Amino acid sequence: MQCPECGGDALPDPEGPRVIRCMSCWHAWAVPQPASCPGLMRRFLPALRAAARAVRPSR
């Protein structure tokens, strides 16, 4: 991995989980969290649709 500041080599920081540190300039940054939501959206969307049907005025 490369440092966004100086372009040097960067490695995972042994003192911080999910932190990358440059070996040249010592710049550190966090690795982004994965954006997955396993299983929760599958249960949430049908409930949201049912609530929308209940609120929607009938024709």
MODELLER restraints for C-alpha pairs under 7 A, 6 or more apart:
rsr = mdl.restraints
at = mdl.atoms
rsr.add(forms.Gaussian(group=physical.xy_distance, feature=features.Distance(at['CA:1:A'], at['CA:9:A']), mean=6.12, stdev=0.5))
rsr.add(forms.Gaussian(group=physical.xy_distance, feature=features.Distance(at['CA:1:A'], at['CA:10:A']), mean=5.32, stdev=0.5))
rsr.add(forms.Gaussian(group=physical.xy_distance, feature=features.Distance(at['CA:1:A'], at['CA:11:A']), mean=6.84, stdev=0.5))
rsr.add(forms.Gaussian(group=physical.xy_distance, feature=features.Distance(at['CA:2:A'], at['CA:8:A']), mean=5.58, stdev=0.5))
rsr.add(forms.Gaussian(group=physical.xy_distance, feature=features.Distance(at['CA:2:A'], at['CA:9:A']), mean=5.04, stdev=0.5))
rsr.add(forms.Gaussian(group=physical.xy_distance, feature=features.Distance(at['CA:2:A'], at['CA:10:A']), mean=5.40, stdev=0.5))
rsr.add(forms.Gaussian(group=physical.xy_distance, feature=features.Distance(at['CA:3:A'], at['CA:9:A']), mean=6.22, stdev=0.5))
rsr.add(forms.Gaussian(group=physical.xy_distance, feature=features.Distance(at['CA:3:A'], at['CA:10:A']), mean=5.73, stdev=0.5))
rsr.add(forms.Gaussian(group=physical.xy_distance, feature=features.Distance(at['CA:3:A'], at['CA:22:A']), mean=5.69, stdev=0.5))
rsr.add(forms.Gaussian(group=physical.xy_distance, feature=features.Distance(at['CA:8:A'], at['CA:22:A']), mean=6.44, stdev=0.5))
rsr.add(forms.Gaussian(group=physical.xy_distance, feature=features.Distance(at['CA:8:A'], at['CA:23:A']), mean=6.91, stdev=0.5))
rsr.add(forms.Gaussian(group=physical.xy_distance, feature=features.Distance(at['CA:8:A'], at['CA:24:A']), mean=5.80, stdev=0.5))
rsr.add(forms.Gaussian(group=physical.xy_distance, feature=features.Distance(at['CA:9:A'], at['CA:22:A']), mean=5.86, stdev=0.5))
rsr.add(forms.Gaussian(group=physical.xy_distance, feature=features.Distance(at['CA:9:A'], at['CA:23:A']), mean=5.93, stdev=0.5))
rsr.add(forms.Gaussian(group=physical.xy_distance, feature=features.Distance(at['CA:10:A'], at['CA:20:A']), mean=6.40, stdev=0.5))
rsr.add(forms.Gaussian(group=physical.xy_distance, feature=features.Distance(at['CA:10:A'], at['CA:21:A']), mean=5.37, stdev=0.5))
rsr.add(forms.Gaussian(group=physical.xy_distance, feature=features.Distance(at['CA:10:A'], at['CA:22:A']), mean=4.05, stdev=0.5))
rsr.add(forms.Gaussian(group=physical.xy_distance, feature=features.Distance(at['CA:10:A'], at['CA:23:A']), mean=5.66, stdev=0.5))
rsr.add(forms.Gaussian(group=physical.xy_distance, feature=features.Distance(at['CA:11:A'], at['CA:20:A']), mean=5.55, stdev=0.5))
rsr.add(forms.Gaussian(group=physical.xy_distance, feature=features.Distance(at['CA:11:A'], at['CA:21:A']), mean=5.61, stdev=0.5))
rsr.add(forms.Gaussian(group=physical.xy_distance, feature=features.Distance(at['CA:11:A'], at['CA:22:A']), mean=6.46, stdev=0.5))
rsr.add(forms.Gaussian(group=physical.xy_distance, feature=features.Distance(at['CA:12:A'], at['CA:19:A']), mean=5.89, stdev=0.5))
rsr.add(forms.Gaussian(group=physical.xy_distance, feature=features.Distance(at['CA:12:A'], at['CA:20:A']), mean=4.38, stdev=0.5))
rsr.add(forms.Gaussian(group=physical.xy_distance, feature=features.Distance(at['CA:12:A'], at['CA:21:A']), mean=6.14, stdev=0.5))
rsr.add(forms.Gaussian(group=physical.xy_distance, feature=features.Distance(at['CA:13:A'], at['CA:19:A']), mean=5.50, stdev=0.5))
rsr.add(forms.Gaussian(group=physical.xy_distance, feature=features.Distance(at['CA:13:A'], at['CA:20:A']), mean=5.33, stdev=0.5))
rsr.add(forms.Gaussian(group=physical.xy_distance, feature=features.Distance(at['CA:13:A'], at['CA:21:A']), mean=5.63, stdev=0.5))
rsr.add(forms.Gaussian(group=physical.xy_distance, feature=features.Distance(at['CA:18:A'], at['CA:30:A']), mean=5.78, stdev=0.5))
rsr.add(forms.Gaussian(group=physical.xy_distance, feature=features.Distance(at['CA:18:A'], at['CA:31:A']), mean=5.17, stdev=0.5))
rsr.add(forms.Gaussian(group=physical.xy_distance, feature=features.Distance(at['CA:19:A'], at['CA:28:A']), mean=6.73, stdev=0.5))
rsr.add(forms.Gaussian(group=physical.xy_distance, feature=features.Distance(at['CA:19:A'], at['CA:29:A']), mean=5.71, stdev=0.5))
rsr.add(forms.Gaussian(group=physical.xy_distance, feature=features.Distance(at['CA:19:A'], at['CA:30:A']), mean=4.45, stdev=0.5))
rsr.add(forms.Gaussian(group=physical.xy_distance, feature=features.Distance(at['CA:19:A'], at['CA:31:A']), mean=5.80, stdev=0.5))
rsr.add(forms.Gaussian(group=physical.xy_distance, feature=features.Distance(at['CA:20:A'], at['CA:28:A']), mean=5.55, stdev=0.5))
rsr.add(forms.Gaussian(group=physical.xy_distance, feature=features.Distance(at['CA:20:A'], at['CA:29:A']), mean=5.46, stdev=0.5))
rsr.add(forms.Gaussian(group=physical.xy_distance, feature=features.Distance(at['CA:20:A'], at['CA:30:A']), mean=6.17, stdev=0.5))
rsr.add(forms.Gaussian(group=physical.xy_distance, feature=features.Distance(at['CA:20:A'], at['CA:31:A']), mean=6.85, stdev=0.5))
rsr.add(forms.Gaussian(group=physical.xy_distance, feature=features.Distance(at['CA:21:A'], at['CA:27:A']), mean=5.70, stdev=0.5))
rsr.add(forms.Gaussian(group=physical.xy_distance, feature=features.Distance(at['CA:21:A'], at['CA:28:A']), mean=4.26, stdev=0.5))
rsr.add(forms.Gaussian(group=physical.xy_distance, feature=features.Distance(at['CA:21:A'], at['CA:29:A']), mean=6.63, stdev=0.5))
rsr.add(forms.Gaussian(group=physical.xy_distance, feature=features.Distance(at['CA:22:A'], at['CA:28:A']), mean=6.37, stdev=0.5))
